Amino acid sequence: MIIAISSINTAVYSQENKLSSSDTIPVIKKDTLLNLKATDTLLNSKQLDSVALKAKDSIKKPVELLENIIDHSADSLIKQDVLNNKIILYDNAYIKYGDIELNAGYIEIDNNTSSVTAKGIKDSVGVYSQLPVFKQGGQESTQDTIIFNFKSEKAKIWNLKTEQQGVIILGEVSKKHNDSVVFIENIKLTTSDKENPDYYIKIKKAKFIQDKKLVASTAQLVLADVPTPVVLPFAYIPLTKGRTSGFLMPTWGENNTQGYFLQNGGYYFVINDNFDLALLGDIYTNGSWGMRAESSYAKRYKYSGNFNFQYENLINSLKGFDDYSKATNYNIRWSHSQDSKASPNSRFSASVNMGSSQYFKQSNNEYNTNAFLNNNLSSSISYYKNFVGAPFNVSLSMTHSQNTNTEEITMTLPSLQLNMDRIYPFTGKNGAKNNAIQKIGLTYSLKGDNRITTTDEFFFKKQMFDDSKSGFQHNLTMNTNMKALKYFTISPSITYKDVWYFDRISKTFDDVQDAVVTDTISSFSRFNDYSASVSLGTTFYGMFKFKKGNIEAIRHVVRPSISYSYKPDFSDTFYEKVQQNAANPEEFLEYSPFSNGIYGGPSSGISNSLNFTLNNNLEAKLRKKDSTEGDAEKITLLNNLNFSSSYNMAADSLKWSPVGVNAGTKLFKDKLTLNVNATLDPYALDINGNKINTFNYNNGGSLFRLTNAGLTLNYSLESKKEKGDSEQNKQSEKAAANNSDGVFGESLTTTNQPNTDNNNSSTKEAELYGSKIPWTLKLAYALNYSNATRQKEISSNSLMFSGDIELTPKWGVGFSSGYDFKNQGFTYTQLRFSRDLDSWKLNFNWVPFGDRQTYYFFIGVKSSMLSDLKYDKRQTPDKALF
């Protein structure tokens, strides 16, 4: 040990001599103890003691057989066979090794081969139970017997049963190559979870890759254990999680005008997590074709929407025949909504439905019932911005309105609206508003529009912009209110309007043509007008109490109001005159140069009128049978009963306007909605049916003359619901409230469209005894009466009805129709049939008569993974294009 230390000191000294080679006297350490400490430290770092110099063991330590510890348990037996190096577990046996879990009735662990054998056991009655359940990485499978090697992670399985994305895979013999690849023989592929499946795809051999795909050899469809002639030479089934891109199988059919066809075939693209796209096409044997692009997008907490573009090139009959014709139609639908959390002070929204006026009438692949029966298309794209800290907000929008019967289109490109919230410039300290002066409120708005009116023929062509109209309108309103005689409220108001145009019309008399010629002059022009009004209103209540009976009290609420409005005559200021003919130079025509403006022109003549309104409401309180049940129940007897009329003091005749009456109520626990409206004219008619300035009462008639009336009834009935179905009932009511088609019927959507319910995999249970038959029935009745010129005519009288009945938990029938009592004929009628076949679904929709006579039959698998396993057939309506 001393020799070793001396050697180290010498080495250190020599090193220091090298570092100090310039000195003639060698540098020696002053403190030898310090050197000894340094030497000990170096010795420790080099581990030169006797322990460190101990020779290594010549026998190598064996590598552990298993990388993880095996946890195991069993209810009846845990046997360790030391001689054969095995462990046997019996009855509810369980082992866990890493991410692998195995439950079975019998498990045998063989340490010699690093393998585990698991199988079920027979219970006391001889039933084979406790089948092995194998779990790894979130995947689970059930089998009769499994042999698994921990070291290679390979396995051999008998009678495998596993589920991948809703698809159940049953295999007779399987070999697990690794944690994701399995080779299977004699496979049954199905979505039916019954012990004896309703159907299955029989495959001899297949390669299964977990969460990716299943590639198989010859595949045959088997229905109820009966092989069908539907055989494919190979099969490829994607099993990826979430949405995946893929082909969309078409629907086939035929009609008399375009021949045989394939519809709704194409490809579905998953662009990313927020956006998808479906490209679909139609082809007909007579040369007609169509295409469609559908897309949905969404970003959480920001926005969501969908886009749909459809184009059809339809040929009627064959070239050379008299009825040969062509038609091209298109339709664009776009819906966009912004989450309120994305930007509280600004929002962008869009609702677009525009295209050819004849699209919904002529299309062979559009079955939107509500759109077909509605004669109007409308669109709106808008942006709204609220300025924080200021009373202003602005909105910019583009609108579109289209009448599909007249093919007239009205658009605003764009429309600007600037609004100022009500401000109170004369408030007291701390914003107090205690008197009429302090309550004076001021509002301002600016509206600017560029309006275009055109037709289908010139839509988005140069001609549609030639007759566009534009302008700005300013509105300024100041009002206040005050109490009078404690119970009355007086509300005066003043309104000022200023309108700007960029052109005006000018009329001149042409001596050559002897007529008035109208020209449009491009120049800035403006006019303004103003008006004033004051209203007086109050509210009083009447209470009628009853000592006996179910009714405790009836409350009558009356809200009378009278208002006075005045608007001066602006014709002297803004109207112009032009000679009307050469024969009489003193005869002039008065006109407004702003009459063609987008907001019209200034008013002519004085408006000096009184307006009267009377609103009524009736409510009742019903007594409780038991006084301890709480407050009495309130019901509405008469929701509204309103009267309105006016008296124009400036008019030279017919000063009273007709009396408008409307009433509405809800009965039978809000199941029946009743609305009535009528117009009562106080003036009489002459022998030619023209209104005269004589009261009807003075002309030998009644006080008022009924000129028109209307009645609407909406009644909803349904079977008694079970308490346990309350949540389902709420969802059904919500779906019914959002059904825009109402009593007109449902749209005949195809299985490729996102609104279809064919992917619903829920199965209803049928009860053998005490079965219930749920049903719903909706009725809508409308009656209109016209008698403006003594015609005494029922202008419309129709009843619409729609209903659904669940004959059994698996059979459903629906219908939508109506009857026109005036024209004596049935309206658009649709019959619906549905059958729940457990793992399959059957639908049949039929329009038996009319211009839209058609049917659509579908039977297919509910699961979205095997949605192409279907049969559907459609008959398109036989109709002429023109």
ABEGO torsion letter per residue (X at the ends): XAAAAAAAAAAAAAAAAAAAAABABBBBBABAAAAAAAAAAAAAAAGABAAAABBBBABBBBBBABABBBBBBBAABBBBBAAAGBBBBBEGBBBBBEABBBBBABBBBBAAAGBBBBBBBBBAAGBBBGBBBBBBGGBBBBBABBBBBAAAGBBBBBGBBBBBGGBBBBBABBBBABAABBBBBGBBBBABABABBABBBBBABBBBBBGABBBBBBBBBBBGGBBBABBBABBBBBABBEBBBEBBBBBBBBBAAAEBBBBGBEBBBBABAABBBBBBBBBBAAGBBBBBBBBBBBBBGABBEBBBBBBBBBBBEBBGBAABBBBBBBBBBBBBBBBAAABAABBBBBBBBBEBAAAAAABAABABAAAAABABBBBBBBBBBBBBGBABBBBBBBBBBBBAAAGBBBBBOBBBBBBBBBBBAABBBGGBBABAAAABBBBBBBBBBBBBBBBAAABGBAAAAAABBBEBBBBBBBBBBBBBGGABBBBBBBBBBBBBBABBBBBBBBAAAGBBBBBBBBBBBBBBBBBBBBBBBBBBBBBBBBABEABABBBBBBBBBBBBBBBBBAAAAABBBBBABAABAABBBBBBAAAABAAEBBBBEBBBBBBBBBBBBBBBBBBBABAAAEBBBBBBABABBBBBBBBBAABABGABBBBBBBBBBBBGGGABBBBBBBBBBABBBBAAGBBBBBBAAAAGBBABBBABBBBBBBBBBBBBBBAAAAAAAAAAAAAAAABAAEAAEBBBBBAABAABAAABABBBBBBABGBBBBBBBBBBBBBBBBAAAGAGBBABBBBBBBBBBBABAABBBBBBBBBBAAAGBBBBBBBBBBBBAGABBBBBBBBABEAABBBBBBBBBABAAAAABBBBBBBBBBBBAX
